[in-house]
Amino acid sequence: MNAADSDSDIRSPTSLDTIQIGDKGETIKLPTKKQNESGKEKIGHRRVNKVTGEVTYKKTASSSISGAIQLGIAHSVGQLSKEPMRDILMQDFEMVEIVNFPSSGTTLTPQHDHGDFTFQSIAPLGMRFFRDIFDISVEGFLNSIAAEPLVEIGNPGASGSLFWVTHDDEFIIKTLQAKEADFLQRLLPGYYMNVQQNPRTLLPKFYGLYCVKTRGKHIRIVVMNNLLPRDVKMSWKYDLKGSTLKRTASEKERNKKSPTFKDLDFREHWQNGIILENEVYTALLKTLERDCRVLRSFRIMDYSFLIGVHVPEEKEGHGDVDSDKRPGSSRSSLQGSLLRKKNMRSFHKRSALYSTPTDMIFSGSSANLQQGFKVDHNWGGIPAKKPSGEPLVIYCGVIDILQCYKALKKLEHTFKSIIWDGNTVSVHRPSYYSDRFQKFLGSEVFRPAKSNPRNPRIPPVIKEKQRGDSDEDGSGDQDGPKKNRTLEAQSDQVKRNPETERSSNIGPSDVKIVLSDEKSKLKSIKFDEEDDVLEDHF
């Protein structure tokens, strides 16, 4: 037997990554692949070990990143509080503060077990101004960020970003791509001008922009307002863009405990839309129009409208916790069963101004009281209704505003337009995207409550005349259409009456209408200004 024959006996001919041992046909799989890669789920820079469940981002454990974030923000904001307040200059948005955090500690930084890292605070003075605009104190900000461990959110989305939320649900922290962080820094001067003019906005509120450099990798993060409180059970969540191409949640997303649906799913679930009171509907659309105008001026597109729908006082199994019991109850999503009692200041009063959906669109949150159900006023959800009349509470805002319509996006739109209808794809020029976005939200997502037309107060003479005509015809009260025709005929007679035309220069409160009555003398009837329906005939 030669060497070739012996090799054929050892090596299995059907697979190159297995080896056969002995005559019994037992095989062993060869380590041709890296074990740390084969057992991991990859989305962007995010990796999840399927065996241990450990999450890494750019080969750094998420727990180490969150610890570094807390240390860096606490040091940066704490040191900045010692600086005197002054006016913001344009160069303040270009400033970057760098501090080294060795694990052994220094005279300025504490010892820690998160590995050596460098923390960069981008535009710290500008971000301090934004926190001041929204009335976020240094103590409140640090208490939310650094008092207790950050809670990681397990839904990374399509970009593979990491998300953390603070223990009091005040702020959300998200990792950014390098191009997104650079664009946000360039956007800050314009964002400063917009916030000065309009603090009530549905756009994200940025409270900090930072970068953690560890193991040669740059991990960029942004601190924003949290739109969806975990204390409130969201029966449905939607990420809406106004486009239709591939805008359905995947099967994997639908199988999640709290899935996020998309545009076509919304159309299927809410064929008649979500009903808002007329005042709320008008205020919401005006705010969206103003925000979209700002985004269009920066050539931003591909943003989304995040909406959470809460059904108040749902039965167990559908589920919300009653608001009276919520302050002392533990949140199932919190790691370690953290209690909200630990930060009663945040529970009774939001740290940030204009951070609730109601405050984002108009002043005052008393609209919550108009629905007749209990809701956590701390979160200020927008009152709404199902088409059937059942009450809802809406939590919403515009997200993902860091995509600029540049050459790469133009090329993507052109390529997709060749294959599909260009008007149905998400990526589009900013002006069209803005118009489509507003139209979809204003006509299909939200709809105004149907206002019942005010019944005109028919004067007694007209009522008597209608009753007399009905009695003569023998139709009685069942001849409703004939009554209406009689009223319209009499109104037309009023239009043609020369007595009325000569009195056209008299104010509405003094107008006298002369009607002929076959059975009685001419009578004069005086109308108030409130009789809108009859005044329209003049």
Helices and strands as residue ranges (DSSP letters): H 3-10, E 18-21, E 26-29, H 35-38, E 40-43, E 46-49, E 55-57, E 60-61, H 62-80, G 90-94, E 96-101, E 117-122, H 124-133, H 138-146, E 151-153, E 163-165, E 171-176, H 178-197, E 206-214, E 217-225, E 236-240, H 251-254, H 263-269, E 274-276, H 278-297, E 304-310, G 326-328, G 340-343, H 344-348, H 357-361, G 366-371, E 382-385, E 391-399, H 407-419, G 422-424, H 430-440, I 441-445, E 446-448, H 460-473, G 476-478, H 480-496, H 498-502, G 508-510, E 512-515, E 523-526, H 532-535
